[in-house]
Amino acid sequence: MGFKRRGGGDFATEMASIVPKLFSANEKYCVAHGIDPYQTFEEALAPPCTESEIEALEAFLAQRLPPSYRAFLSVFGGWEGVPGCGGADLLGPAGHRDAHVRSTLSWKSDMFNEFEPRNPIALGALPLAIGDDRNMILLEPPMNSDGEMAVVKYYLTTEEGRFKNLLEYFEDQLRQHQNDA
């Protein structure tokens, strides 16, 4: 599959390495803070998507997905309760089509319209992780020359972090967990 990134490295290989580390670090954090981990790694991470499933998602969204997200989906088809997003799921193909996810995205877009001068959802941002709580992660256009889109974490409508790609977001979350240890 070879989801290469600028400067070398293969996103799929790096995702296969970092995701288990981040899951484990998050699990240790939860246990240390009296939060019962509610799932095993195998329960939280969906099986890999096929190339045809990824292409069908791109057709549904009417745009090509960034290489780091495509690579994640090729290794793990989604992540229930992704760290750093208040228990929201990192969406796989079915999640993007889910009526509840679509309606949640709509009311979060309404929040941007009401409280902010700029609405990234109205400008074409795609949900990466979105739930009913205050947290969400969006893939925000424009697409860069390397095919990536910014990965932006929000609390309500306040930007909390901006990353070059999904791998960089995971690396940041892992660093935070290691610093908390």
OpenMM code with the backbone's topology and positions (N, CA, C; nanometers):
from openmm import Vec3, app, unit

residues = "MET GLY PHE LYS ARG ARG GLY GLY GLY ASP PHE ALA THR GLU MET ALA SER ILE VAL PRO LYS LEU PHE SER ALA ASN GLU LYS TYR CYS VAL ALA HIS GLY ILE ASP PRO TYR GLN THR PHE GLU GLU ALA LEU ALA PRO PRO CYS THR GLU SER GLU ILE GLU ALA LEU GLU ALA PHE LEU ALA GLN ARG LEU PRO PRO SER TYR ARG ALA PHE LEU SER VAL PHE GLY GLY TRP GLU GLY VAL PRO GLY CYS GLY GLY ALA ASP LEU LEU GLY PRO ALA GLY HIS ARG ASP ALA HIS VAL ARG SER THR LEU SER TRP LYS SER ASP MET PHE ASN GLU PHE GLU PRO ARG ASN PRO ILE ALA LEU GLY ALA LEU PRO LEU ALA ILE GLY ASP ASP ARG ASN MET ILE LEU LEU GLU PRO PRO MET ASN SER ASP GLY GLU MET ALA VAL VAL LYS TYR TYR LEU THR THR GLU GLU GLY ARG PHE LYS ASN LEU LEU GLU TYR PHE GLU ASP GLN LEU ARG GLN HIS GLN ASN ASP ALA".split()
positions = [
    Vec3(0.0829, -0.1191, 0.0000),
    Vec3(0.0000, 0.0000, 0.0000),
    Vec3(0.0867, 0.1247, 0.0000),
    Vec3(0.1874, 0.1295, 0.0867),
    Vec3(0.2877, 0.2344, 0.0834),
    Vec3(0.2356, 0.3762, 0.0956),
    Vec3(0.1898, 0.4158, 0.2107),
    Vec3(0.1447, 0.5527, 0.2339),
    Vec3(0.2652, 0.6334, 0.2785),
    Vec3(0.3459, 0.6733, 0.1819),
    Vec3(0.4713, 0.7438, 0.2116),
    Vec3(0.4424, 0.8868, 0.2532),
    Vec3(0.5301, 0.9372, 0.3373),
    Vec3(0.5199, 1.0770, 0.3761),
    Vec3(0.6468, 1.1489, 0.3352),
    Vec3(0.6331, 1.2768, 0.3171),
    Vec3(0.7485, 1.3567, 0.2789),
    Vec3(0.8579, 1.3403, 0.3839),
    Vec3(0.9820, 1.3270, 0.3386),
    Vec3(1.0928, 1.3099, 0.4315),
    Vec3(1.1158, 1.1648, 0.4703),
    Vec3(1.0484, 1.0732, 0.4026),
    Vec3(1.0696, 0.9314, 0.4300),
    Vec3(0.9699, 0.8773, 0.5296),
    Vec3(0.9776, 0.7513, 0.5492),
    Vec3(0.8864, 0.6858, 0.6421),
    Vec3(0.7577, 0.6449, 0.5734),
    Vec3(0.6962, 0.5457, 0.6295),
    Vec3(0.5720, 0.4928, 0.5764),
    Vec3(0.4650, 0.5088, 0.6846),
    Vec3(0.3605, 0.5834, 0.6526),
    Vec3(0.2568, 0.6094, 0.7520),
    Vec3(0.1974, 0.4807, 0.8090),
    Vec3(0.1702, 0.3824, 0.7241),
    Vec3(0.1064, 0.2597, 0.7729),
    Vec3(0.1959, 0.1893, 0.8749),
    Vec3(0.3245, 0.1801, 0.8464),
    Vec3(0.4185, 0.1177, 0.9396),
    Vec3(0.4235, 0.1960, 1.0703),
    Vec3(0.4274, 0.3282, 1.0596),
    Vec3(0.4341, 0.4116, 1.1797),
    Vec3(0.3041, 0.4041, 1.2600),
    Vec3(0.1893, 0.3953, 1.1918),
    Vec3(0.0610, 0.3806, 1.2623),
    Vec3(0.0575, 0.2478, 1.3372),
    Vec3(0.1038, 0.1412, 1.2712),
    Vec3(0.1042, 0.0085, 1.3343),
    Vec3(0.1921, 0.0070, 1.4583),
    Vec3(0.2909, 0.0964, 1.4640),
    Vec3(0.3806, 0.1043, 1.5789),
    Vec3(0.3259, 0.1944, 1.6894),
    Vec3(0.2781, 0.3124, 1.6532),
    Vec3(0.2412, 0.4105, 1.7559),
    Vec3(0.1054, 0.3843, 1.8203),
    Vec3(0.0092, 0.3336, 1.7458),
    Vec3(-0.1252, 0.3158, 1.8013),
    Vec3(-0.1248, 0.2216, 1.9220),
    Vec3(-0.0597, 0.1043, 1.9170),
    Vec3(-0.0563, 0.0207, 2.0384),
    Vec3(0.0140, 0.0890, 2.1567),
    Vec3(0.1181, 0.1660, 2.1286),
    Vec3(0.1875, 0.2389, 2.2358),
    Vec3(0.0949, 0.3425, 2.2992),
    Vec3(0.0223, 0.4159, 2.2157),
    Vec3(-0.0697, 0.5170, 2.2668),
    Vec3(-0.1844, 0.4522, 2.3434),
    Vec3(-0.2376, 0.3428, 2.2920),
    Vec3(-0.3443, 0.2721, 2.3625),
    Vec3(-0.2962, 0.2292, 2.5008),
    Vec3(-0.1774, 0.1698, 2.5073),
    Vec3(-0.1216, 0.1230, 2.6338),
    Vec3(-0.0964, 0.2390, 2.7304),
    Vec3(-0.0403, 0.3486, 2.6798),
    Vec3(-0.0142, 0.4657, 2.7648),
    Vec3(-0.1449, 0.5234, 2.8182),
    Vec3(-0.2473, 0.5270, 2.7353),
    Vec3(-0.3773, 0.5780, 2.7785),
    Vec3(-0.4392, 0.4849, 2.8819),
    Vec3(-0.4249, 0.3556, 2.8620),
    Vec3(-0.4779, 0.2578, 2.9569),
    Vec3(-0.4102, 0.2734, 3.0931),
    Vec3(-0.2781, 0.2901, 3.0932),
    Vec3(-0.2037, 0.3102, 3.2187),
    Vec3(-0.2459, 0.4397, 3.2870),
    Vec3(-0.2663, 0.5444, 3.2078),
    Vec3(-0.3123, 0.6720, 3.2613),
    Vec3(-0.4485, 0.6533, 3.3298),
    Vec3(-0.5386, 0.5846, 3.2626),
    Vec3(-0.6728, 0.5631, 3.3189),
    Vec3(-0.6653, 0.4877, 3.4508),
    Vec3(-0.5902, 0.3790, 3.4539),
    Vec3(-0.5770, 0.2992, 3.5760),
    Vec3(-0.5176, 0.3836, 3.6892),
    Vec3(-0.4148, 0.4632, 3.6580),
    Vec3(-0.3500, 0.5470, 3.7597),
    Vec3(-0.4437, 0.6540, 3.8146),
    Vec3(-0.5435, 0.6923, 3.7367),
    Vec3(-0.6371, 0.7963, 3.7788),
    Vec3(-0.7746, 0.7407, 3.8170),
    Vec3(-0.7803, 0.6106, 3.8436),
    Vec3(-0.9037, 0.5497, 3.8919),
    Vec3(-1.0131, 0.5366, 3.7880),
    Vec3(-0.9764, 0.5376, 3.6625),
    Vec3(-1.0739, 0.5211, 3.5547),
    Vec3(-1.0591, 0.3794, 3.5016),
    Vec3(-1.1676, 0.3032, 3.5058),
    Vec3(-1.1610, 0.1659, 3.4566),
    Vec3(-1.1537, 0.1652, 3.3042),
    Vec3(-1.0482, 0.1039, 3.2486),
    Vec3(-1.0453, 0.0869, 3.1034),
    Vec3(-1.1628, -0.0032, 3.0648),
    Vec3(-1.2407, 0.0395, 2.9702),
    Vec3(-1.3618, -0.0358, 2.9387),
    Vec3(-1.3464, -0.1269, 2.8195),
    Vec3(-1.2316, -0.1244, 2.7544),
    Vec3(-1.2135, -0.2106, 2.6389),
    Vec3(-1.0697, -0.2581, 2.6280),
    Vec3(-1.0557, -0.3721, 2.5644),
    Vec3(-0.9228, -0.4188, 2.5294),
    Vec3(-0.8832, -0.3528, 2.3973),
    Vec3(-0.7570, -0.3649, 2.3632),
    Vec3(-0.7069, -0.3119, 2.2360),
    Vec3(-0.7880, -0.3689, 2.1198),
    Vec3(-0.8108, -0.4990, 2.1226),
    Vec3(-0.8831, -0.5649, 2.0138),
    Vec3(-1.0271, -0.5170, 2.0031),
    Vec3(-1.0876, -0.4796, 2.1153),
    Vec3(-1.2255, -0.4292, 2.1131),
    Vec3(-1.2324, -0.2843, 2.0661),
    Vec3(-1.1322, -0.2048, 2.1000),
    Vec3(-1.1343, -0.0618, 2.0694),
    Vec3(-1.0966, -0.0312, 1.9243),
    Vec3(-1.0056, -0.1093, 1.8690),
    Vec3(-0.9558, -0.0833, 1.7336),
    Vec3(-1.0275, -0.1729, 1.6346),
    Vec3(-1.0818, -0.1113, 1.5315),
    Vec3(-1.1541, -0.1864, 1.4287),
    Vec3(-1.0553, -0.2571, 1.3366),
    Vec3(-1.1007, -0.3617, 1.2694),
    Vec3(-1.0119, -0.4289, 1.1743),
    Vec3(-0.9784, -0.3373, 1.0568),
    Vec3(-0.8683, -0.3659, 0.9891),
    Vec3(-0.8261, -0.2810, 0.8774),
    Vec3(-0.9337, -0.2686, 0.7701),
    Vec3(-0.9372, -0.1528, 0.7071),
    Vec3(-1.0254, -0.1317, 0.5924),
    Vec3(-0.9543, -0.1804, 0.4664),
    Vec3(-1.0313, -0.2265, 0.3732),
    Vec3(-0.9751, -0.2600, 0.2429),
    Vec3(-0.9613, -0.1317, 0.1620),
    Vec3(-0.8820, -0.1383, 0.0579),
    Vec3(-0.8673, -0.0228, -0.0307),
    Vec3(-1.0023, 0.0163, -0.0899),
    Vec3(-1.0866, -0.0802, -0.1227),
    Vec3(-1.2180, -0.0471, -0.1794),
    Vec3(-1.3076, 0.0212, -0.0760),
    Vec3(-1.2956, -0.0149, 0.0517),
    Vec3(-1.3729, 0.0543, 0.1566),
    Vec3(-1.3259, 0.1985, 0.1707),
    Vec3(-1.1943, 0.2202, 0.1639),
    Vec3(-1.1407, 0.3564, 0.1730),
    Vec3(-1.1849, 0.4379, 0.0520),
    Vec3(-1.1794, 0.3784, -0.0655),
    Vec3(-1.2237, 0.4481, -0.1874),
    Vec3(-1.3730, 0.4799, -0.1819),
    Vec3(-1.4535, 0.3894, -0.1273),
    Vec3(-1.5974, 0.4150, -0.1129),
    Vec3(-1.6223, 0.5307, -0.0159),
    Vec3(-1.5419, 0.5381, 0.0904),
    Vec3(-1.5539, 0.6502, 0.1840),
    Vec3(-1.5188, 0.7808, 0.1138),
    Vec3(-1.4114, 0.7794, 0.0356),
    Vec3(-1.3737, 0.9001, -0.0391),
    Vec3(-1.4846, 0.9418, -0.1358),
    Vec3(-1.5494, 0.8455, -0.1990),
    Vec3(-1.6614, 0.8772, -0.2893),
    Vec3(-1.7770, 0.9382, -0.2099),
    Vec3(-1.8074, 0.8814, -0.0926),
    Vec3(-1.9145, 0.9337, -0.0077),
    Vec3(-1.8849, 1.0776, 0.0357),
    Vec3(-1.7595, 1.1026, 0.0732),
    Vec3(-1.7194, 1.2362, 0.1191),
    Vec3(-1.6882, 1.3310, 0.0034),
    Vec3(-1.6798, 1.2763, -0.1168),
    Vec3(-1.6501, 1.3525, -0.2390),
    Vec3(-1.5143, 1.4215, -0.2318),
    Vec3(-1.4168, 1.3536, -0.1713),
    Vec3(-1.2805, 1.4044, -0.1701),
    Vec3(-1.1830, 1.2960, -0.1256),
    Vec3(-1.0614, 1.3127, -0.1667),
    Vec3(-0.9546, 1.2197, -0.1303),
    Vec3(-0.9172, 1.2425, 0.0162),
    Vec3(-0.8903, 1.1358, 0.0868),
    Vec3(-0.8487, 1.1455, 0.2266),
    Vec3(-0.6987, 1.1689, 0.2344),
    Vec3(-0.6531, 1.2394, 0.3367),
    Vec3(-0.5093, 1.2592, 0.3561),
    Vec3(-0.4375, 1.1254, 0.3745),
    Vec3(-0.3125, 1.1166, 0.3289),
    Vec3(-0.2380, 0.9908, 0.3394),
    Vec3(-0.2286, 0.9343, 0.4813),
    Vec3(-0.2128, 1.0190, 0.5828),
    Vec3(-0.1997, 0.9667, 0.7196),
    Vec3(-0.3302, 0.9017, 0.7663),
    Vec3(-0.4441, 0.9584, 0.7290),
    Vec3(-0.5729, 0.9007, 0.7674),
    Vec3(-0.6003, 0.7744, 0.6860),
    Vec3(-0.5681, 0.7768, 0.5574),
    Vec3(-0.5833, 0.6577, 0.4739),
    Vec3(-0.4994, 0.5437, 0.5318),
    Vec3(-0.3763, 0.5755, 0.5723),
    Vec3(-0.2880, 0.4734, 0.6289),
    Vec3(-0.3457, 0.4180, 0.7587),
    Vec3(-0.3962, 0.5071, 0.8457),
    Vec3(-0.4580, 0.4612, 0.9696),
    Vec3(-0.5699, 0.3629, 0.9374),
    Vec3(-0.6581, 0.4005, 0.8442),
    Vec3(-0.7707, 0.3138, 0.8092),
    Vec3(-0.7247, 0.1809, 0.7499),
    Vec3(-0.6100, 0.1810, 0.6824),
    Vec3(-0.5601, 0.0564, 0.6237),
    Vec3(-0.5032, -0.0382, 0.7293),
    Vec3(-0.4697, 0.0157, 0.8464),
    Vec3(-0.4147, -0.0661, 0.9546),
    Vec3(-0.5210, -0.0914, 1.0621),
    Vec3(-0.5951, 0.0123, 1.0973),
    Vec3(-0.7026, 0.0058, 1.1962),
    Vec3(-0.8220, 0.0792, 1.1357),
    Vec3(-0.9330, 0.0151, 1.1228),
    Vec3(-1.0471, 0.0751, 1.0545),
    Vec3(-1.1264, 0.1753, 1.1352),
    Vec3(-1.0798, 0.2110, 1.2521),
    Vec3(-1.1454, 0.3064, 1.3412),
    Vec3(-1.0952, 0.2819, 1.4820),
    Vec3(-1.1287, 0.3732, 1.5738),
    Vec3(-1.0809, 0.3606, 1.7119),
    Vec3(-1.1899, 0.4109, 1.8042),
    Vec3(-1.2497, 0.3188, 1.8769),
    Vec3(-1.3541, 0.3563, 1.9723),
    Vec3(-1.2887, 0.4174, 2.0950),
    Vec3(-1.3221, 0.5435, 2.1240),
    Vec3(-1.2673, 0.6119, 2.2410),
    Vec3(-1.1229, 0.6552, 2.2228),
    Vec3(-1.0920, 0.7187, 2.1093),
    Vec3(-0.9555, 0.7638, 2.0821),
    Vec3(-0.9073, 0.8577, 2.1934),
    Vec3(-0.7847, 0.8401, 2.2422),
    Vec3(-0.7336, 0.9271, 2.3483),
    Vec3(-0.7306, 1.0748, 2.3061),
    Vec3(-0.7624, 1.1593, 2.4022),
    Vec3(-0.7532, 1.3032, 2.3803),
    Vec3(-0.8782, 1.3664, 2.3233),
    Vec3(-0.9860, 1.2891, 2.3129),
    Vec3(-1.1076, 1.3467, 2.2536),
    Vec3(-1.2322, 1.3120, 2.3345),
    Vec3(-1.2166, 1.3046, 2.4643),
    Vec3(-1.3324, 1.2872, 2.5518),
    Vec3(-1.4155, 1.1638, 2.5258),
    Vec3(-1.3518, 1.0580, 2.4802),
    Vec3(-1.4248, 0.9339, 2.4555),
    Vec3(-1.4863, 0.9227, 2.3177),
    Vec3(-1.4708, 1.0243, 2.2337),
    Vec3(-1.5243, 1.0176, 2.0974),
    Vec3(-1.4474, 0.9138, 2.0171),
    Vec3(-1.5128, 0.8600, 1.9172),
    Vec3(-1.4512, 0.7602, 1.8311),
    Vec3(-1.3794, 0.8256, 1.7148),
    Vec3(-1.2623, 0.7714, 1.6788),
    Vec3(-1.1971, 0.8098, 1.5547),
    Vec3(-1.2706, 0.7318, 1.4469),
    Vec3(-1.3337, 0.8051, 1.3577),
    Vec3(-1.4292, 0.7460, 1.2651),
    Vec3(-1.3656, 0.6585, 1.1585),
    Vec3(-1.4296, 0.5457, 1.1370),
    Vec3(-1.4035, 0.4616, 1.0222),
    Vec3(-1.5102, 0.4898, 0.9181),
    Vec3(-1.5123, 0.4165, 0.8083),
    Vec3(-1.6098, 0.4428, 0.7022),
    Vec3(-1.7551, 0.4433, 0.7487),
    Vec3(-1.7943, 0.3476, 0.8314),
    Vec3(-1.9339, 0.3434, 0.8770),
    Vec3(-1.9673, 0.4646, 0.9631),
    Vec3(-1.8729, 0.5098, 1.0434),
    Vec3(-1.8961, 0.6256, 1.1287),
    Vec3(-1.9269, 0.7514, 1.0502),
    Vec3(-1.8601, 0.7707, 0.9375),
    Vec3(-1.8858, 0.8892, 0.8559),
    Vec3(-2.0272, 0.8888, 0.7983),
    Vec3(-2.0830, 0.7703, 0.7801),
    Vec3(-2.2179, 0.7588, 0.7220),
    Vec3(-2.3280, 0.7593, 0.8277),
    Vec3(-2.2917, 0.7419, 0.9536),
    Vec3(-2.3878, 0.7289, 1.0618),
    Vec3(-2.4726, 0.8552, 1.0767),
    Vec3(-2.6026, 0.8391, 1.0836),
    Vec3(-2.6947, 0.9532, 1.0927),
    Vec3(-2.6686, 1.0359, 1.2186),
    Vec3(-2.6369, 0.9694, 1.3302),
    Vec3(-2.6110, 1.0430, 1.4538),
    Vec3(-2.4848, 1.1281, 1.4404),
    Vec3(-2.3810, 1.0736, 1.3784),
    Vec3(-2.2581, 1.1505, 1.3566),
    Vec3(-2.2882, 1.2704, 1.2679),
    Vec3(-2.3653, 1.2500, 1.1620),
    Vec3(-2.3987, 1.3593, 1.0701),
    Vec3(-2.4795, 1.4681, 1.1426),
    Vec3(-2.5750, 1.4293, 1.2283),
    Vec3(-2.6543, 1.5303, 1.2998),
    Vec3(-2.5697, 1.6006, 1.4059),
    Vec3(-2.4780, 1.5283, 1.4704),
    Vec3(-2.3874, 1.5895, 1.5675),
    Vec3(-2.2985, 1.6918, 1.4979),
    Vec3(-2.2476, 1.6575, 1.3810),
    Vec3(-2.1659, 1.7505, 1.3038),
    Vec3(-2.2472, 1.8757, 1.2685),
    Vec3(-2.3738, 1.8578, 1.2376),
    Vec3(-2.4600, 1.9711, 1.2031),
    Vec3(-2.4773, 2.0663, 1.3209),
    Vec3(-2.5070, 2.0136, 1.4413),
    Vec3(-2.5268, 2.1061, 1.5533),
    Vec3(-2.3958, 2.1675, 1.5989),
    Vec3(-2.2834, 2.0973, 1.5795),
    Vec3(-2.1547, 2.1591, 1.6112),
    Vec3(-2.1226, 2.2698, 1.5108),
    Vec3(-2.1643, 2.2521, 1.3872),
    Vec3(-2.1490, 2.3579, 1.2872),
    Vec3(-2.2320, 2.4803, 1.3275),
    Vec3(-2.3512, 2.4562, 1.3784),
    Vec3(-2.4357, 2.5663, 1.4258),
    Vec3(-2.3681, 2.6429, 1.5403),
    Vec3(-2.2941, 2.5716, 1.6261),
    Vec3(-2.2211, 2.6385, 1.7349),
    Vec3(-2.1160, 2.7329, 1.6780),
    Vec3(-2.0421, 2.6880, 1.5765),
    Vec3(-1.9430, 2.7761, 1.5136),
    Vec3(-2.0118, 2.8987, 1.4546),
    Vec3(-2.1247, 2.8765, 1.3876),
    Vec3(-2.1969, 2.9901, 1.3281),
    Vec3(-2.2383, 3.0914, 1.4334),
    Vec3(-2.2765, 3.0425, 1.5499),
    Vec3(-2.3249, 3.1316, 1.6547),
    Vec3(-2.2120, 3.2028, 1.7296),
    Vec3(-2.1006, 3.1331, 1.7533),
    Vec3(-1.9994, 3.1877, 1.8434),
    Vec3(-1.8667, 3.2271, 1.7795),
    Vec3(-1.8447, 3.1929, 1.6550),
    Vec3(-1.7157, 3.2196, 1.5918),
    Vec3(-1.7333, 3.2894, 1.4573),
    Vec3(-1.6361, 3.3693, 1.4169),
    Vec3(-1.6448, 3.4340, 1.2857),
    Vec3(-1.6157, 3.3371, 1.1702),
    Vec3(-1.5522, 3.2242, 1.2024),
    Vec3(-1.5152, 3.1257, 1.1006),
    Vec3(-1.5699, 2.9890, 1.1400),
    Vec3(-1.6329, 2.9214, 1.0454),
    Vec3(-1.6888, 2.7890, 1.0694),
    Vec3(-1.6143, 2.6879, 0.9827),
    Vec3(-1.5195, 2.6110, 1.0419),
    Vec3(-1.4428, 2.5164, 0.9611),
    Vec3(-1.5293, 2.4073, 0.8982),
    Vec3(-1.6377, 2.3715, 0.9631),
    Vec3(-1.7251, 2.2673, 0.9085),
    Vec3(-1.7926, 2.3179, 0.7813),
    Vec3(-1.8410, 2.4410, 0.7847),
    Vec3(-1.9028, 2.4997, 0.6657),
    Vec3(-1.8012, 2.5186, 0.5533),
    Vec3(-1.6729, 2.5280, 0.5908),
    Vec3(-1.5663, 2.5461, 0.4917),
    Vec3(-1.5121, 2.4133, 0.4395),
    Vec3(-1.5748, 2.3023, 0.4785),
    Vec3(-1.5370, 2.1728, 0.4232),
    Vec3(-1.4582, 2.0813, 0.5142),
    Vec3(-1.4437, 2.1157, 0.6420),
    Vec3(-1.3721, 2.0268, 0.7346),
    Vec3(-1.4481, 1.8951, 0.7481),
    Vec3(-1.3722, 1.7885, 0.7636),
    Vec3(-1.4300, 1.6551, 0.7813),
    Vec3(-1.4124, 1.6107, 0.9253),
    Vec3(-1.5141, 1.5469, 0.9829),
    Vec3(-1.4965, 1.4972, 1.1190),
    Vec3(-1.3999, 1.3798, 1.1202),
    Vec3(-1.3081, 1.3833, 1.2129),
    Vec3(-1.2160, 1.2716, 1.2328),
    Vec3(-1.2585, 1.1969, 1.3598),
    Vec3(-1.2865, 1.2725, 1.4650),
    Vec3(-1.3396, 1.2173, 1.5893),
    Vec3(-1.4426, 1.3170, 1.6393),
    Vec3(-1.5634, 1.2693, 1.6568),
    Vec3(-1.6706, 1.3599, 1.6988),
    Vec3(-1.7687, 1.2807, 1.7847),
    Vec3(-1.8053, 1.3412, 1.8960),
    Vec3(-1.8996, 1.2768, 1.9859),
    Vec3(-1.9977, 1.3793, 2.0382),
    Vec3(-2.0776, 1.3370, 2.1326),
    Vec3(-2.1799, 1.4246, 2.1877),
    Vec3(-2.1251, 1.5245, 2.2886),
    Vec3(-2.0019, 1.5060, 2.3320),
    Vec3(-1.9474, 1.5975, 2.4311),
    Vec3(-1.8866, 1.7205, 2.3640),
    Vec3(-1.8013, 1.7881, 2.4348),
    Vec3(-1.7469, 1.9160, 2.3882),
    Vec3(-1.6260, 1.9021, 2.2968),
    Vec3(-1.5700, 1.7833, 2.2852),
    Vec3(-1.4475, 1.7627, 2.2090),
    Vec3(-1.4764, 1.7138, 2.0682),
    Vec3(-1.3899, 1.7518, 1.9760),
    Vec3(-1.3938, 1.6955, 1.8412),
    Vec3(-1.2596, 1.7209, 1.7741),
    Vec3(-1.2322, 1.6383, 1.6751),
    Vec3(-1.1125, 1.6536, 1.5935),
    Vec3(-1.1589, 1.6593, 1.4488),
    Vec3(-1.1115, 1.7601, 1.3773),
    Vec3(-1.1495, 1.7785, 1.2379),
    Vec3(-1.0282, 1.7712, 1.1466),
    Vec3(-1.0502, 1.7251, 1.0255),
    Vec3(-0.9535, 1.7385, 0.9170),
    Vec3(-0.9940, 1.8648, 0.8432),
    Vec3(-0.9054, 1.9644, 0.8440),
    Vec3(-0.9429, 2.0936, 0.7871),
    Vec3(-0.8674, 2.1241, 0.6582),
    Vec3(-0.9450, 2.1652, 0.5544),
    Vec3(-0.8802, 2.2101, 0.4318),
    Vec3(-0.8087, 2.3427, 0.4572),
    Vec3(-0.7193, 2.3801, 0.3701),
    Vec3(-0.6956, 2.3211, 0.2387),
    Vec3(-0.6022, 2.2016, 0.2476),
    Vec3(-0.6054, 2.1198, 0.1434),
    Vec3(-0.5142, 2.0079, 0.1332),
    Vec3(-0.3766, 2.0627, 0.0972),
    Vec3(-0.2743, 2.0202, 0.1682),
    Vec3(-0.1368, 2.0643, 0.1426),
    Vec3(-0.0807, 1.9938, 0.0196),
    Vec3(0.0358, 2.0371, -0.0240),
    Vec3(0.0986, 1.9783, -0.1419),
    Vec3(0.1300, 1.8303, -0.1234),
    Vec3(0.1434, 1.7846, 0.0021),
    Vec3(0.1693, 1.6428, 0.0281),
    Vec3(0.0408, 1.5623, 0.0456),
    Vec3(-0.0735, 1.6274, 0.0222),
    Vec3(-0.2024, 1.5595, 0.0328),
    Vec3(-0.2614, 1.5591, 0.1718),
    Vec3(-0.1894, 1.6126, 0.2688),
    Vec3(-0.2388, 1.6162, 0.4063),
    Vec3(-0.3301, 1.7368, 0.4288),
    Vec3(-0.4135, 1.7244, 0.5294),
    Vec3(-0.4956, 1.8342, 0.5788),
    Vec3(-0.4614, 1.8495, 0.7270),
    Vec3(-0.4746, 1.9702, 0.7794),
    Vec3(-0.4490, 1.9920, 0.9217),
    Vec3(-0.5456, 1.9079, 1.0046),
    Vec3(-0.4937, 1.8497, 1.1110),
    Vec3(-0.5740, 1.7784, 1.2098),
    Vec3(-0.5875, 1.8760, 1.3255),
    Vec3(-0.7124, 1.9192, 1.3521),
    Vec3(-0.7358, 2.0249, 1.4502),
    Vec3(-0.8284, 1.9732, 1.5597),
    Vec3(-0.7824, 1.9867, 1.6841),
    Vec3(-0.8600, 1.9451, 1.8000),
    Vec3(-0.9318, 2.0670, 1.8575),
    Vec3(-1.0609, 2.0500, 1.8847),
    Vec3(-1.1434, 2.1571, 1.9401),
    Vec3(-1.2054, 2.1157, 2.0720),
    Vec3(-1.2204, 2.2139, 2.1603),
    Vec3(-1.3052, 2.2038, 2.2776),
    Vec3(-1.4151, 2.3058, 2.2528),
    Vec3(-1.5368, 2.2575, 2.2347),
    Vec3(-1.6467, 2.3416, 2.1849),
    Vec3(-1.5997, 2.4050, 2.0530),
    Vec3(-1.5860, 2.5374, 2.0483),
    Vec3(-1.5383, 2.6012, 1.9255),
    Vec3(-1.3970, 2.6575, 1.9408),
    Vec3(-1.3321, 2.6243, 2.0518),
    Vec3(-1.1971, 2.6748, 2.0775),
    Vec3(-1.0934, 2.5743, 2.0293),
    Vec3(-1.0027, 2.6206, 1.9444),
    Vec3(-0.8962, 2.5342, 1.8957),
    Vec3(-0.7988, 2.5046, 2.0087),
    Vec3(-0.7731, 2.3756, 2.0312),
    Vec3(-0.6801, 2.3328, 2.1364),
    Vec3(-0.5485, 2.2800, 2.0812),
    Vec3(-0.5445, 2.2468, 1.9550),
    Vec3(-0.4228, 2.1938, 1.8963),
    Vec3(-0.4379, 2.1787, 1.7468),
    Vec3(-0.3286, 2.2017, 1.6763),
    Vec3(-0.3261, 2.1903, 1.5301),
    Vec3(-0.2034, 2.1088, 1.4938),
    Vec3(-0.2237, 2.0073, 1.4114),
    Vec3(-0.1180, 1.9128, 1.3776),
    Vec3(-0.1119, 1.8951, 1.2264),
    Vec3(0.0092, 1.8645, 1.1757),
    Vec3(0.0282, 1.8501, 1.0308),
    Vec3(-0.0439, 1.7285, 0.9740),
    Vec3(-0.0589, 1.6253, 1.0557),
    Vec3(-0.1230, 1.5029, 1.0092),
    Vec3(-0.1653, 1.4197, 1.1295),
    Vec3(-0.2318, 1.3101, 1.1031),
    Vec3(-0.2839, 1.2263, 1.2113),
    Vec3(-0.1717, 1.1629, 1.2930),
    Vec3(-0.0639, 1.1245, 1.2284),
    Vec3(0.0489, 1.0673, 1.3017),
    Vec3(0.1044, 1.1675, 1.4019),
    Vec3(0.1158, 1.2942, 1.3621),
    Vec3(0.1657, 1.3973, 1.4531),
    Vec3(0.0717, 1.4135, 1.5728),
    Vec3(-0.0595, 1.4037, 1.5509),
    Vec3(-0.1547, 1.4094, 1.6617),
    Vec3(-0.1298, 1.2936, 1.7591),
    Vec3(-0.1144, 1.1714, 1.7055),
    Vec3(-0.0888, 1.0560, 1.7916),
    Vec3(0.0424, 1.0722, 1.8678),
    Vec3(0.1449, 1.1230, 1.8012),
    Vec3(0.2734, 1.1459, 1.8678),
    Vec3(0.2579, 1.2454, 1.9827),
    Vec3(0.1790, 1.3507, 1.9612),
    Vec3(0.1547, 1.4505, 2.0657),
    Vec3(0.0811, 1.3873, 2.1845),
    Vec3(-0.0196, 1.3076, 2.1568),
    Vec3(-0.0946, 1.2419, 2.2642),
    Vec3(-0.0049, 1.1469, 2.3431),
    Vec3(0.0812, 1.0733, 2.2729),
    Vec3(0.1726, 0.9817, 2.3416),
    Vec3(0.2695, 1.0599, 2.4307),
    Vec3(0.3227, 1.1707, 2.3800),
    Vec3(0.4123, 1.2551, 2.4612),
    Vec3(0.3413, 1.3047, 2.5871),
    Vec3(0.2168, 1.3477, 2.5713),
    Vec3(0.1420, 1.3977, 2.6879),
    Vec3(0.1243, 1.2872, 2.7919),
    Vec3(0.0920, 1.1669, 2.7479),
    Vec3(0.0761, 1.0565, 2.8408),
    Vec3(0.2090, 1.0225, 2.9090),
    Vec3(0.3161, 1.0255, 2.8343),
    Vec3(0.4474, 0.9959, 2.8928),
    Vec3(0.4883, 1.1027, 2.9921),
    Vec3(0.4528, 1.2283, 2.9660),
    Vec3(0.4837, 1.3372, 3.0590),
    Vec3(0.4000, 1.3285, 3.1857),
    Vec3(0.2791, 1.2716, 3.1748),
    Vec3(0.1908, 1.2559, 3.2912),
    Vec3(0.2309, 1.1392, 3.3790),
    Vec3(0.3144, 1.0497, 3.3240),
    Vec3(0.3506, 0.9267, 3.3967),
    Vec3(0.4449, 0.9556, 3.5130),
] * unit.nanometer
topology = app.Topology()
chain = topology.addChain("A")
for resn in residues:
    res = topology.addResidue(resn, chain)
    for name in ("N", "CA", "C"):
        topology.addAtom(name, app.Element.getBySymbol(name[0]), res)
